[in-house]
Amino acid sequence: MSCSEDATPGTDSLDALDDAVAAAAFRRLVRLLRHRTDAANIDLMGLAGFCRNCLGDWIAEASEETPHAMDWVDGRAIVYGMPYDQWKAQHQQPATPEQLARMEESMAKNPHR
């Protein structure tokens, strides 16, 4: 599964989860990631196959069919709490070859459509 793909919709117990509960949990996750700037995106990708950018992209995609449509730039700014370029300049380090290899291995485990 890439950042822009979803698991099989409609077959998951998450689909029965109240939207307010899901939104509260999502906000808590985003606030934790804002606080944990030491958790590098490349390491999140290497471990879990997604990162802050994915979350921002998912926000943008989810907004497409609403009156509040936004692009990926706006979606990522919500996740980062600031413009992505600003966060990147303040917190992101260059990825090592090992981190890149771990990310590629991890991404290969994601389900694909």
C-alpha positions in Angstrom: 0.0 0.0 0.0 1.4 3.4 -0.9 0.6 6.6 0.7 -2.2 7.1 -1.8 -3.8 3.6 -1.5 -6.4 2.4 1.0 -6.9 -1.1 2.3 -10.1 -2.9 1.0 -12.7 -0.4 2.1 -15.9 -1.6 3.8 -14.5 -4.9 5.1 -12.8 -3.5 8.2 -14.1 -3.0 11.7 -12.6 0.5 11.5 -15.5 1.3 9.1 -17.9 0.9 12.0 -15.9 3.3 14.3 -17.7 6.5 15.1 -16.1 9.4 13.0 -15.8 11.6 16.1 -13.8 8.8 17.9 -11.6 8.2 14.8 -11.0 12.0 14.5 -10.0 12.3 18.1 -7.5 9.4 17.8 -6.1 10.8 14.6 -5.6 14.3 16.2 -3.8 12.6 19.1 -1.5 10.8 16.7 -0.8 13.9 14.7 0.0 15.9 17.9 2.3 13.2 19.1 4.1 13.3 15.7 4.4 17.1 15.9 6.0 16.7 19.4 8.3 13.8 18.4 10.4 15.6 15.8 13.1 13.0 16.7 11.0 10.4 15.0 12.3 10.9 11.5 10.0 10.3 8.5 12.5 8.0 6.9 12.5 5.9 10.1 8.7 5.9 10.2 8.7 4.7 6.6 11.3 2.1 7.4 9.4 0.7 10.3 5.7 1.2 9.4 5.6 2.0 5.7 4.1 5.5 6.2 5.1 8.9 7.5 3.9 12.4 8.2 3.8 13.1 4.4 1.5 10.2 3.9 -0.9 11.4 6.6 -1.0 14.9 5.0 -1.6 13.4 1.6 -4.4 11.2 3.1 -6.0 14.4 4.5 -5.9 16.0 1.1 -7.3 13.0 -0.6 -10.1 12.6 2.0 -11.0 16.3 1.5 -11.5 16.0 -2.3 -15.2 15.2 -2.1 -16.0 17.8 0.5 -16.6 21.5 0.6 -13.2 21.8 2.3 -11.0 20.4 -0.5 -7.3 21.0 -0.1 -4.1 20.0 -1.9 -1.2 18.0 -0.4 0.6 21.2 0.6 -2.2 22.2 2.9 -2.7 18.6 4.1 0.9 18.3 5.1 0.9 21.7 6.8 -1.9 20.4 9.0 0.1 17.4 10.0 3.4 19.3 10.5 1.7 22.3 12.2 3.7 24.5 9.9 4.7 24.6 6.2 6.5 21.4 5.2 9.5 23.2 3.9 9.9 25.0 7.3 9.6 21.7 9.2 12.1 20.0 6.9 14.6 22.8 7.3 14.3 22.7 11.1 14.1 18.9 11.8 15.0 16.7 8.8 18.4 15.2 8.4 19.7 13.6 5.1 18.8 9.9 4.9 21.5 7.3 5.2 21.8 4.5 2.7 20.7 2.1 5.5 17.6 4.2 6.2 16.7 4.2 2.5 17.2 0.5 2.2 15.0 -0.1 5.2 12.3 2.1 3.7 12.4 0.3 0.4 12.1 -3.1 2.2 9.3 -1.8 4.4 7.3 -0.3 1.5 7.5 -3.6 -0.3 5.5 -5.1 2.6 2.6 -2.7 2.1 -0.4 -4.2 0.2 -0.8 -2.8 -3.3 -3.9 -2.5 -5.5 
